């Protein structure tokens, strides 16, 4: 072989080798994600619905959620979910991945210590033992129920009710399981969520925080975290008929309207109908749809990579749930508020709201009459007021009352001084023709803030002003007259306690009544301002779980909304009831003695008239 040809082959071989080296050097190494790790190493025991090797095919929507652990940009992940979609198993996959491939101090927070212990013994420890590469690191004999020891790291399991334990460890990875079942902040401590988050500061900016839960109420943890995330994603799947990417929704499940059938028979007719093409989608279509599904951003704030990402889905995506199961659960639940709340929370993954007591700004605007501001309706019997005391101002309302607790707001406003309140409450209000004049007979003034100043004002205006405070517990009646127990000049002073939930129920219900005299309606003057309507509707009745059971209470729809006028109206209604407005209509009803006397008088008159008539006849 000629020397030149040989040299060319050597150069070509060298070039190929060089290109290979460059390619291998510059090509980014494939990330071994949590989802890939789980499919390769995770083994499920017999307690799971699907025992044996983990397969992403059954829950493909969990892949991206789990893989956020590998995303260098994402710091916090929130999964707002229903039951039966594998949220807890995803959390365990992430724990196992950390133990095997990325060891660092980790904490998992549960609602209670008991749940933490149960999960440790029944779920996490068995998972570690079934994975050889973790089992070799797992120091089982040295571990405790709430502290799992592995070579190179510890995992701390904590109940949310132990603030000191939440604040005692520096951690890189932080998980919250069923965060909505945890308590909030106490008077002495921050919330469990805030306390635990503080433990990740040492590892910034490499910390990872993951929270998952079915929602309960709008103002609780998971929904609030979802709403305030920088990016929110929902899972979309392709319709097997038209190919359009759709989001599975309860309203697209159709079933028989024949109410003579049993709930089960009606549910058995259920199928899903694509919201794009209207074609029927059967249960057998779901696995393929899920495999080809994807998470899509439905809301995002700012530009660039989001650090806080929220994922939301309902139970319709579960491979274990049929369309008929969803329909049956709804039909069985719809007439029972407690069951319906469970359906909304655990199946639809939505916060619970009591529709019967829900009021909107339109509800207030629809309560307007034809009577202008400052004018007292002709049917009015008395006028009361309510004042909500804030740091820099005072809000007030003045309301006219008639028979059957029919009422109308005649004015409201915001002032900056007690002198202004005194002027407003001592003003004379008139009917449209000026024939009748009214003054505020009783005004209840909030004493929860700046109590001493309020009490002093009430003493100086005791002929029409009394202090009021919302009761901390439910009252047997809507209000209770109590006494102030406080050293000094205010001790023994009368204090009105109100059950705010009961009064807000009444306002909500009366707002829906037909407007007019003697209807019991709750009304407002013509041209009532939007700011007032926003405050009146700033709260909603929700059902929440407490230590004593299920309780329905009024809570703000959002943290930033003011409710000052609503509180004022509660106080004005309580003032009217103290004055006896609920029984005012009885003044128009004659007593039994009066009726008997009138009947006797009528009989006597008839007899006399008859005698007179006969006399005339005789005399005729």
Phi, psi and omega in degrees: 000126180304149184299320182297320180292320178297320179295323179295319180295321179295317180296320179296317178297318179297320180295317179298317179297319180296315180297322179295316180297315179299315181299314181292330182283315187273335181293125181297139180290135180295130182286130177273090188284169179299317182296320177292319178300315182299317181292334181273325191237336186287135177236130180264136180276185186290347179286345181274157175299328181233091180283158181105201183294140178295138176229126178290346183296330182282329181225063184298336180291345180279342186301306182297322179299313179296322185285351173298339176297333181265354182279118184291344183271327186279128179256323182229136181232131179237127181244102177269113195222166169268186170279166173069027176239006174086021182300317180292322178295324176298318178298317180294323176301317180293321176299313181296320178299315178301313181299326185268318191241343184214060187297134177192156180305132187225145176229138174240125183252128178245163180303324182222162175297321181298317179293323177298317179294315180299316180293322178299312184283323188265338187238307189284308180302313177301323178297317178298318184290333183275352180250107188307316183294333176274320182302326178294333180267340187285117179270077188300315183293332180270351183276156174244176179300320185253012176210105181264124182258131174227158177295119178097353181191163172234149174243122182257124177255127187226146170270144184295342182276007180242080184305320183296324180286331178290335186256016190253351186232143171273126186223154176262319182250130182229126180238142172236122178252127184053058186296332181291345178271001177275155177285167178268198180288143173266178179293334184257337186235155172288174180292154177306323179297313181292318180298314182293321180300327180301334183287348182268355185301326182300330186259005177298140003260035178258003183293154176227129180236127182231126179232133179225148179183154162282143181284160175241286176238163187300325185273359181279178192307298196294320179290321178296318177296318178299313183294331182260005176293155179287333180217136178239133182237142174239155183268126180247142180232152181279136172294132182291350183255308183259345178082355180291143177281123184234158175255122183295128186224144180302323184293346179268000174272120181245144179210173184300140176269001182288101183285353175284342177280158174290160178302322180295316180294321177295318181296327181293346177270359188287141170211165179263139179238122183306130181286351178264314184247348178078007182279147181290132176246119183268167182303323182295344178280340191297314182305314180294321178299317181294318181298330181258012180279171181203151175278130179236141178288125178253345178202137178210139175250137177078184180241165180081193182285133178281140176269333179241114185239135179244140176241137180224140174201160177253180187284351179298339181278350183292132179292341183269356185248129176266161177303321181294328178297318180295314180298317180297315181297320179293314181298323179287340188256337195298336183259003180237110184306320181293316178293322180295322176299318178299320178297315181296315181287304192274340180253313181270348181057043178237152178288151183274135172225139178276105185296331183293329182253004181290131177235147182238171176300325178297327178300319179291315180297325178289345179274004179291143174252188177268005182269130183287164177301147179076354181263130179273130178300151182298333184276358186294144177249329180201167181230133178233169179224164175216142182229129175253122186266122176244175186300315186245001182198173177231130176260143181221158171220149176232128188228136176268145185231142176229195181300149179061028180061023171298136186212160175212133173290128180254342171188161176202166180177183180232128179231173186247355184217160176293329177300321178295318178298317179299318180294315182296317184285339179262004177289150176266127179251140188237158168289169187300322181273358178076007184283337180231139183238144183227145168238157177295116182282324180209134176233127176263131187242127182303126180247013180288332178242137179053056190300313184302317180296319179295314181297321178298318179296318181294324176297316182288343180232041188295344180288341180220350185243136174223145178285148181224154178210140176291133180290141180285336178235164178299139176260154176295320176250182183282334176218162179216133177269117183239191178227148179280128176253095185204133179297144179111197187290343183270351183299131180086358179292142181294135179227131179267125174258135181239146173266095186302323180299317181294317181292322179291326172301314182296316179299314180300315182289318182290334178297334183272354181284161177295131181290145176143176180290137175064023179261349185078012184285153174255113190234167177229162183287163181295131179081024180303138189282156183293325180300319177297312181297326178295319181288323179297327183256019183285347181241163176215153177277129179229158177254129181225158179269131176237179179296333182264001179128202180278133180224137179256124184221161174269129180221154178301141177292330178209155186297328187274354185279134176273144181233024190299317180292328176297316177298319178301317181292327174300314181293321179295322178291318178298320179298318179296322180289325175299325179279357175090026183297331181295341182245007184298323182296338181290342177296336181274351182262121180293148179287168180299318180297319180295317179299315180296319179296318179295321178296317179297317179297321179295318179297317180297319179297319179296319179296314180298318179297321179295317180297316179299321179296317181294322178301316179298322181293316180296322182284343183286000000 
